[in-house]
Amino acid sequence: MGGYYLENLYKADPDHPVRQALSTRHNFRVIMEKLNATIAVVNNLVIRNNIVYTYIESVDATNPFEIDFHIPTATDAIKKISLTLKGVPFRAYSKAGAAAGTPNGGGDTSGAGGATTPTSSSGGGETPTSSGGGVVTSTSSGGHTFSAHRHAVVTDSTVSGNAVYFNGTDLCVTGGGSFLTAFFTIATIPAHTHTGGTHTHTVTTSNHTHTVTIANHTHTTPDHTHPNHTHTAVYGIYGSTTPTAVNGYYDDGGGYSGADSYGNAPDTTTPWNIKTEYDITDKYSGTGWKRLKLDTSRLGRFNIILMIEVDLTPTA
């Protein structure tokens, strides 16, 4: 009878306090069931997260670029790691101007001395000094002056045989040793001048060349100093070459791997797409710090997008 009464009461009077109490208990039970189901779903939920690193960095043959990135500790799984890489021309924003003044002071340009540089790696060269000949003409007044001296004059035509010489006083015959003054007269000639008329000597040089050969050699600059001075920067945008012979190296926490060749530039200045969404997921595992290194054999710049896709476990 009690159950019958309550049932009829619930139907007859929706606002009756007993009916309200019963309805509230029912709704609370339904809410709790739904909440428990939701908690169960949340406990098994993972969150997909994209972590993006972007860089524009200059590189050359001796200065690679290294990227340090971190896989979060709450990572449930690494879904994908991809690299998009573009090679663009190196860019500078100033260049050195001319020296502007020389204040006092200075410093050594080289602490170990100067440098030696060969001027030619294949030796010297030959250079003709003239491609044609020429004519040289000199003018002279001629003539010659003689001091006092003596001449022997033959007075007997029968003298013959060995050579005759003068010993300072007498004339002698070589080999015979006898004096022959009877056959000669010594004539003393006073100082006098023989004058020749003005004349010229003409020397004609045929067409010819002079060749100078410079042997292979070096010029050495000794240790020296330059006075202290300044160069004023000239501001602007100055482009250069793109990177080429690009390689990638991967560090999963135990050091870099061997080189992964990314290819070569088409020329020295044209920007080029090195890699587009290149999948490097298998190069890394687990959480923590990781590294990626990019190198090149030439001055240039990298435009880099490194995208990491992971599933994260929610934490309270």
C-alpha positions, 0 to 999 in steps of 0.5 A: 500500500505504501508503494502504491501511495508513493506511485500515485503521489508521484504521478498526481503531484509533480511538486510534492517534496517526496517526489522531488527527493526521489527525482534528485537521487535519480539524477545524481546517480545518472550524473555520477555514471557519466562522470566515471565514464568521462574520467575513464576516457581522460585517463586513456587520453593522449594529446598530439602536439607539434613542436616547431623550431625555425632558424636562419643561420650563416655557415661556412666550411669551418663553421657548421650550424648545430640545433639543440632540441628537446623531446618532452619528458611526458612524450608517449610516442614520437610520431614524426620529426621532419626537416625542411632546409633551404640554401640561400646566399650569405648576407652581410650588412656592412663592409670596411671602408678606407682608413680614416686617420692614423692615431698614435700607437699601433700593434703587430700585424703578425706575432710570428713574422711575415708571410711568404707568397710566390709571385708565380707558381710556374716560374718567371716570364720573358719580356722583349725590351724593344721590337725594332732596331735603331741607328746610333751616331756619335760626333768627335773632334778627333786628334791625339797629342804625343810627348817627346820621343825618338825614332831610329832612321836607317842610313844603310840599306844593307842592314838586314837579318834579325829584328832591331831594337833600341836599348835606350842609348843604342840600337841593337840587333836581336841575337847578334848583340852588336851595336849598329849605330853606324847604320842608324841615326837617332832622331829626337822628336819633340812633344807635338800633336796630331790633329784629326778633323771633326768626323762622325762614327755611325753604328747601325743596330739591326732589328732585334729584341732583348729578353729578360727571364725572371726565375721562379721566386718569392717575395717575403714580407718581414715582421712589421707593424702598422700604425693604429688606425680605423676603418669606417664601416660602409653599411648596406646589404651585400650578398655572396654565395649559397651553401653547397656539399651539404651534410646532416649529422644526428645525435640521439644522445651518444654523439653524432652519426656519420654524414648524411649527404643532402646534395650540392647547389646548382650554382654559386648564388641561386637559392635552392631547396635542399630538403622538404619535410625530410623524415628523420624520425628514425634517427631519434628515440626517447625523450631528452636533449637531441642535436642536429648538425648541418655543414657545408663546403662554402659560405652561405646561409641556411633557412631551417624548419625542424618540426617535431610531432609527439603524443603527450600523456596528460598529467594531473 
